[in-house]
Amino acid sequence: MSDSASIIRGVLIQVADARLLLPNATIAEVLSYADPEPVADAPDWLLGRMRWRGWQLPLVSFSRFTGIAEERGGLGSKVIVLKALGGDTKHPFFALLTQGFPRLVTVTEAGLAAVGDDAAVPEGVLARVRLNEDDALLPDLAMLETRITEALAIAA
């Protein structure tokens, strides 16, 4: 395997009390935060829906979803539009509340290490990792998408 095959472009995303590491290819756009339209009977981590390019995107607080921290949007908050990986044609995107802009990083096998016991990670997290000097969480996007779909079906 060539060296270039083991290099992935990623992004570090700051959320309340944590940093997430995602593949750069999952991000569709970064937007300024605006209050979303509330969704009736939604869990507290589903902050509401926001309009984006003709879509009504569910806006999620990952910190609330995992129970890491209370997180509310406000001045300085950003919203990252993510491409949904589950293939749901009705919900091809969802949005994640963040604190500031994502930081582009290069992920190499040598620079990435698992940290701690994966059994101790919060729900919605695949693993705790260290990328060079940065601690981060690898979010379970498939689980998050499933839970969003379930929450929207109940609220409908």
N, C-alpha and C positions, 0 to 999 in steps of 0.2 A: 504494500500500500504506500502510495506517495505521501509526503508530508502535507501537501495541500488538501488531500482527502480527509485528513484528521483535524482540519481547522473549520470551525463553524462560527459564523457571525451571530452574536447574541446581543441582548440588551439587558441591562440591569435597570429595574424599575423600582422606585421607592414607593412603598405604601406605608401606612401607619405601623411603626414598630418593626418593620421588616423590609427586606429587599427581595425582589423576585428576579429570577434568571429565566429568560425566554429566548427562543430562537427569533432572530430579527425578522424572519419571513412570516411570522404570525401577526405582525403589526401592520395594520392597514393605514392608520393615521393617528396623529396626536392632536388633540383639540383642547381649547380652554374650557374649564368647567363652567357649566350653566345648570341651574336647578332643573332636575328632571321632572317629568310629569309623574305623579304618584301612581302606583299600581295597588288597587284595593286588595286587601288580604294577603299581601306579599310578605315573605320573611324580611326581617330587618336588614339583611345584607343585600337585598334587591332594592336599591335606592329609588328606582323608578324607570321610566323610559325616556329616551332622548331621540330627537330626530337627527338623522345623518344620511345625506344623499338619497332621500326618499324612503329610508328604512326607519322603523321604530325600534331602536336598540335597547335591550335591557342593560341598565347600568348597575354594576356590581361593586360592592366594597369587599375586596378580598380579605382584608384584615378582620372584618366582621364575620365573613363566611367561615374563616378558620378559627375564630374566637381569639385571635391574637390581640386585637385592640378595637376600641370604638373608633370609627372613622367617619368623618363628615366632610363633604366638599365645601370649599370656600375659596377665599383669595389665595392665589398661588397654586391651587389644585389644578391638575390636568386630567384629561380623560384619554385613555388609549383605546382605540378601536381595534379589536382583535378578530382575525379570521377564525370562525368556528371550524373545528376539524372534524366534527361528527357527521357532516354531510346533510344536515337538516336544511332543506331548501327554503323553509319558512323563516329560519333564523340563521343565516349564513355568517352573521357578525354579532358580537356583543361588545360591551364597553366596560372598562375597568377604571375605577377611580384611582388616581395616583397623586403623589406629592412631587411635583416638578417634572422635568423632562427625562425621558429614558436616556441612559448612557450606553452608547455602542461599545461593545467589547468583543475581543477575539477569544474564542473558547478553544483551547487545545487540550488534548488528553493529559498532557503533563501538568497543565495549569489548573485542572479541575479535580477536586477530591471530595469524597463524601465526608461529612462531619457528623459524629455521634451515631446514635442508634436510630435507625429508620422506624423502629416500633414506637418511638416517642414523638414522631412528627404529628402535627395537628391534621384533622380531617381536611382533605383538599390539597395536601402537600405530599408529593412523591418522595422527596428527600431534602435534607439540609446539605448544602455544599459550600465549599470554599473555592472561589475562582481567584487565583493569585492571592491578593490580600483581602478580598471582599467575601464576607459571609452572605449567603443568599438561600432562598427556598426555591425548589423546583415545583411549581404548581401542577396539580393534576387537572389539566384543562378539560379532559374528557369527562371527569366527574363533575366539574363545575358546569359544563354545558348541559349535562343530564339534569342536574339540580335546577338550573335555570329553566329548562323546558318543563320540568315538573311544577315548579313554582308558577310559571306563566299559565299552565293548564288549569291549576287550581284557582288562580285569580281571574281567569276568563269568565 
